């Protein structure tokens, strides 16, 4: 896996990431840090990537189990250390899974498997952060 990050130049803190899979993402800083607030912060991207990794796992596990899942949302809330490096210290994943007759045990198992076995991003962040989750199931 590879990624190239290019700085947008001396007028700010905009960065463009080009991934090995051929995609582009932008990141920027807050105005008080020299940025122009044109894109997510790098740490927001890290948190978003972790949420995407976990949601991907949950959807895939439920689909493979032949469950009628129609939507999955995960909202992450995080706290960071007060001093540098300002690592994540707490992350809560609030899953909202929608489907027809979804067994609560199957959804909870999918979330737990993501956390315990499959999500590489949350496994890395668990080295510094206390990770918790909640699950809400909505009947379609």
C-alpha positions as CSV (number, residue, x, y, z in Angstrom):
1,X,0.0,0.0,0.0
2,X,1.3,3.5,-0.8
3,X,0.1,7.0,-0.6
4,X,1.7,10.3,-1.7
5,X,1.0,13.6,0.0
6,X,1.6,16.9,-1.7
7,X,1.6,20.3,0.0
8,X,-0.5,22.9,-1.7
9,X,2.1,25.6,-1.2
10,X,3.2,28.4,1.1
11,X,-0.1,30.2,1.3
12,X,-1.7,27.6,3.6
13,X,-1.8,24.1,5.0
14,X,-3.7,22.3,2.2
15,X,-2.4,18.8,1.4
16,X,-3.5,16.5,-1.4
17,X,-3.2,12.7,-0.9
18,X,-3.0,10.4,-3.9
19,X,-3.5,6.8,-3.0
20,X,-2.1,3.7,-4.5
21,X,-5.6,2.7,-5.7
22,X,-5.8,5.9,-7.7
23,X,-8.0,8.1,-5.5
24,X,-7.5,11.6,-4.2
25,X,-8.4,13.2,-0.9
26,X,-7.6,16.6,0.5
27,X,-6.8,17.7,4.0
28,X,-6.4,21.2,5.5
29,X,-5.7,22.8,8.8
30,X,-7.6,25.2,11.0
31,X,-7.0,29.0,10.4
32,X,-5.2,29.2,13.8
33,X,-2.7,26.7,12.5
34,X,-2.1,28.3,9.1
35,X,-4.9,26.5,7.2
36,X,-7.9,27.8,5.4
37,X,-10.5,25.2,6.6
38,X,-10.9,23.9,3.0
39,X,-11.0,20.2,3.9
40,X,-11.0,17.8,6.8
41,X,-8.1,17.8,9.3
42,X,-5.7,14.8,9.0
43,X,-6.9,13.5,12.4
44,X,-10.5,13.7,11.2
45,X,-9.5,11.7,8.2
46,X,-7.9,9.1,10.4
47,X,-11.1,8.9,12.5
48,X,-13.3,8.7,9.4
49,X,-11.1,5.9,7.9
50,X,-11.5,4.0,11.1
51,X,-15.3,4.4,11.0
52,X,-15.3,3.3,7.3
53,X,-13.2,0.2,8.1
54,X,-15.6,-0.8,10.9
55,X,-18.8,-0.1,8.9
56,X,-17.4,-2.0,6.0
57,X,-16.8,-5.0,8.2
58,X,-20.3,-4.9,9.8
59,X,-22.0,-4.7,6.4
60,X,-19.9,-7.5,4.9
61,X,-20.4,-9.8,7.9
62,X,-24.2,-9.3,7.9
63,X,-24.5,-9.7,4.1
64,X,-22.4,-12.9,4.2
65,X,-24.8,-14.1,6.9
66,X,-27.6,-13.5,4.5
67,X,-29.2,-10.9,6.7
68,X,-31.5,-8.3,5.0
69,X,-29.4,-5.2,5.9
70,X,-30.4,-2.0,4.0
71,X,-28.4,0.7,5.8
72,X,-25.5,1.1,8.1
73,X,-24.3,4.3,9.8
74,X,-21.6,4.7,12.4
75,X,-21.0,7.9,14.3
76,X,-17.6,8.2,16.0
77,X,-17.0,10.5,18.9
78,X,-13.4,10.8,20.1
79,X,-11.3,12.5,22.7
80,X,-7.7,13.3,22.3
81,X,-4.8,13.8,24.7
82,X,-4.2,17.3,26.0
83,X,-0.5,17.3,25.1
84,X,1.5,16.4,22.0
85,X,1.3,13.9,20.5
86,X,-2.4,14.5,20.8
87,X,-3.4,10.8,20.3
88,X,-6.9,9.6,20.5
89,X,-7.6,8.5,24.1
90,X,-11.3,7.5,23.8
91,X,-13.4,6.5,20.8
92,X,-17.0,5.6,20.8
93,X,-18.6,3.9,17.8
94,X,-22.4,4.4,17.7
95,X,-23.8,2.0,15.0
96,X,-27.2,2.4,13.6
97,X,-28.1,-0.6,11.4
98,X,-31.3,-0.8,9.4
99,X,-32.8,-3.9,7.9
100,X,-35.6,-6.4,7.8
101,X,-35.8,-8.8,10.8
102,X,-32.2,-8.3,11.8
103,X,-31.4,-10.4,14.8
104,X,-29.8,-8.2,17.5
105,X,-27.3,-11.0,18.3
106,X,-26.1,-11.1,14.7
107,X,-25.6,-7.3,14.5
108,X,-23.9,-7.2,17.9
109,X,-21.6,-10.1,16.8
110,X,-20.7,-8.3,13.5
111,X,-19.7,-5.2,15.5
112,X,-17.7,-7.3,17.9
113,X,-16.0,-9.2,15.2
114,X,-15.0,-6.0,13.5
115,X,-13.5,-4.7,16.7
116,X,-11.8,-7.9,17.8
117,X,-10.7,-9.5,14.6
118,X,-11.1,-7.6,11.3
119,X,-10.7,-3.8,11.5
120,X,-7.0,-3.0,11.3
121,X,-7.6,0.7,11.9
122,X,-9.4,0.3,15.2
123,X,-6.9,-2.3,16.3
124,X,-4.1,0.3,15.8
125,X,-6.0,3.0,17.6
126,X,-6.9,0.7,20.5
127,X,-3.2,0.9,21.4
128,X,-3.8,4.4,22.8
129,X,-7.6,4.7,22.9
130,X,-10.3,3.1,25.0
131,X,-12.8,1.9,22.3
132,X,-16.4,1.4,23.1
133,X,-19.5,0.9,20.9
134,X,-23.3,0.9,21.0
135,X,-25.8,-0.6,18.5
136,X,-29.2,0.6,17.5
137,X,-31.3,-1.6,15.1
138,X,-34.0,0.0,13.0
139,X,-36.7,-2.2,11.3
140,X,-37.0,-1.4,7.6
